[in-house]
Amino acid sequence: MSKPVVSIWGTPPGSERAAVQSAPWDTKWDLRTVSTSGTAWVFYRSPGENVLKRPVILADGFAPEGTDVDVLYDGLENGEYPFVSTLRQAGFDVILLGFADRTASVLDNAEVAIQCIMRTIAEREGDAQLTVGGFSMGGLVTRYALAKLERQRMQHETATYLSYDTPHRGAWLPLGVQAFAHFVKAHWGGEGKQLYNLYSDLINSPAAREMLRWHLATGTSTTLDVAAGQDKARTEFLGALERMGDWPQIPRLLGVANGTGTGVGNDIPADSPAMDAPGPTVAVQLRTQGEGRKTVAEMQEPGQDRVSIVTTGFPEIDGAPGGLFPELLGGASNFGVANLLANLLNGAATQPTFNASCFVPTISAVASADIDDNDALYGKIDAERSDLHDFRCATTNEGHTVITRELGEWIVTKLKDA
């Protein structure tokens, strides 16, 4: 059971998107650190205002290149629920935090978030506490930033932390899709090479390595056990987060999930054909993830050895409750990357079997269980096990980071009642 896949980031790289209007921000701050930079766009709570009184900082998530504030604002404001204007009407100043490189390490972009928090405090009039959080990766960036400030005994003056479909326990990208993106980069040149490289490079970027629970760096034959596959960058990121106390201890911790909390998945069957591109340039077969020992991808160029990706002990995660695969890696399809590349390689339409799958499992977004556990993936959320103080799950599985009235109203109500 799912809604169409949409996200706050617009259309995938390499495709045309509808024009969006310029975001009506009032002022902006350029933020620079030793390793990267970012920008904060400030929307005061009402026309004529020029000071911050009740600031809400919302950090952007993972995507290619840097933040386009017009696209970010359009996704937040012009969908089912006008999130920014509703916050402003409720008396909040909204600060959209963007990053020059949204694929950079979460730890590096957290330094940008720290600068934004401290600038907000300096610019604020009065003593109203801050709300700080973000969408997807942005929730991890701000989680780490607040925790680090507390570890350093610096006052962040934040009463509420907010995450929006953030992969607290890891994100999922099918291993076959990962391998295929790398396979194409390694074997294909000429026209379109830059686009092919983009998907592989995104998967191997610092932020993706830190967020993906299971990661493949190359498109070569491999057998991966469920206990393995965590990239060194993820291990180091989790270690750094633990050294900061894992979570900020002072704020109230709120979160929302774009997946259901009832255990109802998205109807994608396990161990089933996901895409079949028979050639002639390259033959590709992908299957959805199943338990036990399963082959999830086979790829072959004429005259070359077949590449097989075999998994052992993985959960049936493609069909699990959660935020559905976002547009940023290839359109409204979990297998969008493979579909796009196969179309280009074979010169003919190759349609995936399913138009979406789980990207951020609900149990990850509400930090209640590890996504290795198949029973937990499809079980009703146990609020007592969540690391968050309060959370809201979607009624149906919907696009990762989609702004719905259901989730938006819950957030605004919680902030107003604080």
N, C-alpha and C positions, 0 to 999 in steps of 0.2 A: 504494500500500500504506500503510494508515494505521490508527491506533487511534481510538476515539471522542475527540472534542474535549472536554477538560476543562481547567480551570486552577485556580490557587490562589486565585482571587478570588471564586468562587461564581457565582451566577446574574446575568444582566444587569440593568441598571437598569430599573425599571418592572415587574419580575416578582417573584413570590413565591419565596422560597428556604426550604428546610427549616431548621428551627431548629438552631443549633449550640450546643455547650456552651461555657461560659466557659473561656478559655485559662488554665491553671494557672500563671501567671507569679508570681514571688516578689517582685519589686519593679519599679518603673518610674521612669524619669527623664523629666522634661519638658525639652525642648530648644528654645531660642528663638534666632532670629537676627534681623537687622534686617528681612528681607523675608518670613520665613515661620517655621514651627515644626514640631516633630515630637515623637515619643515613642519611647523605647526600653523594651521590656519584657524583663526579665532572668529567665532560667530557670537557676538554679544547677544544677550538674552532678548533685547528689544531695540528697535530703531532709535538712534540718537544716543545710545549708551556708548561709552568708550572706556569702561573699566570692568574688570572681572569681579563678580560677586559670589556666584555659585558655580564654580567650574566643573565641567565633566570632560575628561580627556579620553578620547577614543582612538586607539592605535590601529593602523592599517595592518593587513595580513600579507601572506606570501603571494607573490606573483612576479612575473618578469620585470626587470628594470625598476625604475623608481615610481613613487606614488604620483598618479595624476589626480589631483584634487577634484577636478570636474567629474571624472568618472566615479570616484569614490562617493562624492556627494550625491550624484545622480542615483547610485545604487541604494543609498541610505534614505533618500528623500522621495524618490519618484516611483516607488513600487506600490505594494499593497498598503504600506503604512508609512506616513511621513515622519520618520524617526527624529530627524534633526529639528524640524519646526515644532514638533510636539514637545520636545525637551525644552526648547526656547520658550514656548507658550507657558510651560510649567514653571518658568522662572530660572532656568539653568543657562549658563554660558557654555557653548559647545566648542571644544578644541579638537580638531581632527589632526592627528599626528601621522605624518607620512615619512617615508624613508627613501633616501637616495638610491639604495640598493635593497630591494625586498627579498633578495636571495641570500643576503649576508647572514652571518651567524646571529642567532638570537641574542647572544651575549654582547655582540658589538652594537646591535640596534637598541639594546637595553640602555646603553650609555646615552643614546639620543633621547630615550624616554626619560632618563634621570634629569637631563638638562631641561626637558620640557616641564617636568614636575617642579623643578626649582624655579624656573622662569615664571610659571603660573603662580607660585606662592609669592614671588616678588611683585608680580603685577596685580595681585588680588587686593581688593578693597574690603576691609572687614576681616572676620575670622571664620567664615564658613568653611567647613572641611571639604576636601576634594573628593570626587569620584574619579577613579583611574582604572582603565581596562582596555580591551581591544577585541578585534574580530580575528578568530582563528589564531595564526601565529602572533598577532598583536596582543592576544591574551597572555601568551607565554612571555613575550617581551616585557610587558608591564608587570606581570607576576614576579619575574626575576628582578626587575628594577626596584620594585617596592621592597622585596626581601633584602636586596643588597643595601638599600638605604638604611633599613633597620639594623642590619649587621654592622654597618659603619656608624650606628648611633646618630644618624642624621634624621631630622624631623621631616617626614613627607606629608604630614598633615592631611592624610587621606583616611576618610571614614569608611569608604566602600570601594572594594575591588570588584570589577565586573568582567566576566569572560563570555564571549559570544561564539559558541560552537568551537571552542578551543581544544586542540588535541592534547589534553593534559596527560593522558596515558598512551599517546602515540596516534599517528595517522596511518591509513592503509592505502597503498597503491599497488595493484596486482603485480606480482613479480614478473609475470609474462609481459606485461606492458612495459615495465622497466627494462627488461632484457631486450625487448624488441626495439625500443628507442636507441639503446646502445648498439645493438646489432646493425641497425641502419646507419648510424653515424660511422661505424667502423668499416662498412662495406659499400657505402654509396657516396659518390661525388657528383660534380657537375651541377646542373640547374637544380635549385632547391636545397642545396647542401646546407646553407645557413639555417634554413627552417628545420631541417632534420636534426642538425646539431643542437638547436635550441632546446628540444625536449630532453635530450640526453644530458645537456648541461644543466638544465633545471633540476633534474633528478639527482645529479651529482653536486648540486650547490650546497654550501655549508648549512643553510637553513633546512633544506629538504633532508639532508643526512641526519640532522638533529631531531627532526619531527617524525620521520618515518620509523615505525616500529621494526619493519624489515626492509632492508635496502640491498639492492644489487648495483654494483659499480660498473659492470661490464656485461656484454651480451654474448657470453660464452657458455658452453654446457656446464651445468652445475646441479648438485643435489643439496638442497637446503633443509636443515632440520628446524623445527619450530623454535628450539632453544638457541639457535644461532641466527646470524643475519643482522644483528644490531650493529650498525656502523660505529666505528671508534668515536666519531664526532658526537653521536647520540650518547654514548657512554660518558664521554667527557662533559657534555652539557648537563646530563642528569647529576653527575658528580658535583659540578659547579652549583647547581640548584640546591643540592643537599647541603653543601657547605654554607649556603646563605639561609639555611633553615627550611628549605623546601617551599614554604609558603610565607607570605607576609603575615605576621601575627597580630598586628594592630587592627587592620580594617575588617569589616564584615565582608565575607567572601560570597559573592553571588555569581551565578552562571546560568546560561540557557543552552539547550541542545536543539538542533534542527531535526533530531530523530525522536522517535517515540520512546516513552519510558515504560511501556507495557510489555515489551518483548516482541511486539509485532514487527516483522521485518519488511523488506521491500519486494518480496515474492521472486527474487532471483534464485533459482535452484543451484545447489552446489554441484561441482564436477560435471558441468554441462557445457556444450559448445558455446563459445562467446564470439568467435570470429573465424572464418575460413577464407583465406586468400590463396588460391592454388597456384598462382604464378601469372605470367611466365618469368618475370624478373626475379622474384623471390617468393617462395612458398611459406605461408605463415598459418599456423593453427593455434588459437588461444582457447583456453577453457576456464570456467569460473573455478574458484578455489574450493577444494574439497578436503575432508579429513583423510587420515591415512596416508599412504604413499601415492601421490598423484603427479601426473605430468600436466603442467599448466601451460606449457608453450613448446612448440616445435617450429624451427625456422631453418630454411635452407636456400642457398644460392645454387644455381646450376654448376655442377662440377665441384662443389664444396661439401664438406662433411655437414651432416645435420646437427643443429644446435638444439638441445633439449633442456628444459628447466623442470626439475623434479622437486617436489616438496614432500616433507614427511611430518605428520603430526599437526598440521596447521588447522585452525578453526575454519568453519564455513562462513567466512567474514564478508564476502561480497553481498550476501543477502541480509546482513545483520541490520538491526535498527540503527539509524544514524543519519547525519547530514550527508546528502548525496554528492557524488563527485562533482567538483566545481568546473566552471567553464575555463579556468585559467590554463588547464593543460589539454585542451582539445575539444571544446564544445560540450553539448549536453549529453555526454556519454562517458561512462567509465572507460570504455575502450576507444574513446575519441582519438587519442594519440595514435593508436594502431590503425584506426580507420582512416585517418587523414594520411598517414604515411603509406599505407597500403594502396590507397587511391592513387597517390602520386607515383608509387613504384610500379604498379601494375597497369596503370592507364585505364582502369575500369572501376565501376562502383563496387565497393565491398562493404556491405552493411553489417554492423555488429548485431548480435542477437538481442542484446539488452541495451536500453538507452540510458541507464544510470546504474550506479551501485554505491555501496557504503564507502565513504571516505573518512569521516570522523565518527566512529561508533559512539552511540549515546553514552555508554559507560566510560568512554574516554572524556567526553565533553563535560560530564558531571563528576568525573574523577571518583568513580565508585568501585571500579574493578579493572583488572588488567585485560587487555583485548586478546591475550593468548587463550583465554578461557571461553570455550564455545558455549557452555551453559550460561555463563554470565552475560555473554553477548546477546543471547535470546531470552534472558530472564527479565522479570519485572525489576525495575530499579529499586534498590534498597537504600533509602535516604540515610539510614544510620551509618552506612559504609562510605558515604560521600565525604570528600575532604572539604566540600563547600558547606557553608552555613545554610544556604537556601538555593534552590534551583528550580527551573521550569523546563519541562520537556515538551516538544511539539506534539500535537494530536496525531499528525501523520508525518511520515518521513518526507522531508523536503530538501531543497537545494542547500548545500553548505553555505552558511552566512546569509541566506535569504532573510530579509527583514519582513516579518509577518506582523499582522495586528496582534495576534495572540501573544507572541513573545515581546513585541515592542511595548504593548500596554502593561504587561507584567513588570517590565523593567522600569518604566516611568512611574508606575504606582509604588514600587519598592523605593525608588529614589525620593519621591515626594513624601513618603511616610517616614523617612529616616529622621 
